[in-house]
Amino acid sequence: MKRKITAVDISKEAQSIMSQRGKSYGDANELYENFAMRINLVLQKKLKAKVLPSEAARIMQEGKSARWDTGGYKRDHSIDGGNYYFIAGALHENEG
């Protein structure tokens, strides 16, 4: 009988991927500060307030949710989506 996947299994995989991505792509704080700045540049004539780095990470998570909605479940969507939420949470708690 195949062992059932648990939330802990997926969270451990997410943690491993988060660590790997950090080594490959650098510091998440710097990445999302830059991403927020780019969003603000693109949407500057439409925004009333600037997008924060934590909001930029949440936008990335929404992209994963949209993929799940339109293309069905793939483990990658839940793992990356969760990691974007974790990053957004850490950024939010450290903002201002």
C-alpha positions as CSV (number, residue, x, y, z in Angstrom):
1,M,0.0,0.0,0.0
2,K,1.3,3.4,-1.0
3,R,2.1,5.7,1.9
4,K,-0.1,8.8,2.1
5,I,1.6,12.1,1.6
6,T,1.2,14.5,4.6
7,A,1.4,18.2,4.9
8,V,4.7,17.7,6.8
9,D,6.1,15.8,3.8
10,I,5.3,18.7,1.4
11,S,6.5,21.3,3.9
12,K,9.9,19.5,4.2
13,E,10.2,19.4,0.4
14,A,9.3,23.1,0.3
15,Q,12.0,23.9,2.9
16,S,14.6,22.0,0.9
17,I,13.6,23.9,-2.3
18,M,13.6,27.3,-0.5
19,S,17.2,26.6,0.6
20,Q,18.3,25.5,-2.9
21,R,16.7,28.6,-4.5
22,G,18.3,30.9,-2.0
23,K,21.7,29.5,-3.0
24,S,20.9,29.8,-6.7
25,Y,19.1,33.1,-6.8
26,G,20.4,35.0,-3.7
27,D,18.7,36.8,-0.9
28,A,14.9,36.9,-1.0
29,N,14.8,40.3,0.7
30,E,16.9,41.9,-2.1
31,L,15.0,39.9,-4.8
32,Y,11.6,41.1,-3.7
33,E,12.7,44.7,-3.0
34,N,13.9,44.8,-6.6
35,F,10.7,43.0,-7.9
36,A,8.5,45.5,-5.9
37,M,10.4,48.4,-7.5
38,R,9.9,47.0,-11.0
39,I,6.1,46.5,-10.3
40,N,6.0,50.1,-9.1
41,L,7.8,51.3,-12.3
42,V,5.4,49.4,-14.6
43,L,2.2,50.5,-12.7
44,Q,3.3,54.0,-11.5
45,K,0.5,55.8,-13.4
46,K,-2.1,53.4,-12.0
47,L,-1.1,52.9,-8.4
48,K,-2.2,55.1,-5.5
49,A,0.4,53.6,-3.2
50,K,3.7,51.8,-3.8
51,V,3.8,48.0,-3.8
52,L,5.8,46.6,-0.9
53,P,8.3,43.7,-1.2
54,S,5.9,41.5,0.8
55,E,3.1,42.3,-1.6
56,A,5.4,41.4,-4.6
57,A,5.9,38.0,-3.0
58,R,2.2,37.6,-2.6
59,I,1.7,38.4,-6.3
60,M,4.1,35.6,-7.2
61,Q,1.9,33.3,-5.0
62,E,-1.2,34.4,-6.8
63,G,0.5,33.3,-10.1
64,K,0.9,29.8,-8.6
65,S,-2.7,29.8,-7.5
66,A,-3.8,30.9,-11.0
67,R,-1.8,28.0,-12.6
68,W,-3.5,25.6,-10.2
69,D,-6.9,27.0,-11.0
70,T,-6.4,26.7,-14.8
71,G,-4.1,23.8,-15.2
72,G,-5.0,21.6,-12.3
73,Y,-2.9,20.5,-9.4
74,K,0.8,20.0,-9.7
75,R,2.9,19.5,-6.6
76,D,5.1,22.4,-7.7
77,H,2.2,24.8,-7.4
78,S,1.6,24.0,-3.7
79,I,5.3,23.9,-2.8
80,D,6.3,27.2,-4.6
81,G,3.0,28.8,-3.6
82,G,3.7,28.0,0.1
83,N,7.2,29.3,-0.1
84,Y,6.0,32.6,-1.6
85,Y,3.7,32.9,1.3
86,F,6.5,32.2,3.8
87,I,8.7,34.8,2.1
88,A,5.8,37.3,2.1
89,G,5.2,36.7,5.8
90,A,8.9,37.2,6.7
91,L,9.1,40.3,4.5
92,H,5.9,41.7,6.0
93,E,7.0,41.2,9.6
94,N,10.3,43.0,8.8
95,E,8.8,46.0,6.9
96,G,8.6,49.4,8.5
